[in-house]
Amino acid sequence: MTDLLNLWPLGMAYLIINAIGFLLMGWDKNQARNRGRRIPEKWFFILAFLGGALGAWLGMQIFRHKTRHTTFVLGIPLLLVWNVLVMYVLGQHLSL
């Protein structure tokens, strides 16, 4: 039980950063349609590197946004693998 309590903040942070990535992908798609102010692509990659790759990838699929950009089609899934590895290592470290 204490293992789960140790991992709870990590899980909540993961959910929050992925929700942000998902919502920003939808917002950027809306801005693209309306010719509004856009989010620079580097910020999507920074967010994905910091743990938001799943949310960014889901946003790409659901909003059909950035799916023609090779850097996103290859980069976001690679960063998702990175996120899983980092979460695993952190989970192992925190559950000691």
C-alpha positions, -999 to +999 in steps of 0.1 A: +000+000+000+028+024+008+043+017-027+011+031-043+012+061-020+048+068-031+038+066-068+006+086-066+022+121-071+041+107-101+009+093-116-009+126-111+019+146-127+018+122-156-020+126-160-018+164-158+011+169-183-006+145-208-039+164-204-021+196-211-004+181-242-038+168-255-056+201-249-028+221-265-029+199-296-066+206-299-062+243-293-034+245-319-056+227-344-084+252-338-060+281-341-047+266-374-083+264-388-090+300-377-056+314-387-049+324-352-018+325-331-001+291-331+020+272-306+056+267-318+064+231-327+093+230-303+069+234-273+051+202-283+084+184-283+095+199-250+062+189-234+064+154-249+100+150-236+089+161-201+062+133-200+034+145-222+040+124-253+009+102-248-014+132-246+003+148-276+000+116-296-036+111-287-043+148-296-026+142-330-048+112-337-081+126-324-077+161-338-059+149-369-032+175-363+004+174-372-001+139-388+017+149-420+048+161-403+074+134-402+091+149-372+058+145-353+048+111-367+082+097-357+093+119-329+062+118-306+061+080-305+098+079-298+093+103-270+065+081-257+089+052-254+113+076-236+085+086-212+077+049-204+113+042-197+117+072-174+084+064-156+096+028-151+130+040-137+113+065-114+087+040-103+115+015-094+134+042-075+104+055-056+091+021-046+123+012-028 
